[in-house]
């Protein structure tokens, strides 16, 4: 029947990142864009790397102290390998 799709949502994923110390600026715009596509993981990674022009930023409030939680969220939500490292490198420091 093809590839199994993770039934966890982008909203739950964003909440898990925030719980791990990541702040998101312009979160409404981010959520709107992720809601527009079934490939939200790809869209998320694109916006994590290139969202600054849209005012979408991921800020390291306390994330550096919670990298295990962030890695766990990326694994739980079935992101490709190394996505967590790419995301961590894009975190802006306040």
Helices and strands as residue ranges (DSSP letters): H 10-19, E 22-25, H 27-35, H 40-50, G 51-54, E 57-60, G 63-66, H 67-76, H 83-90
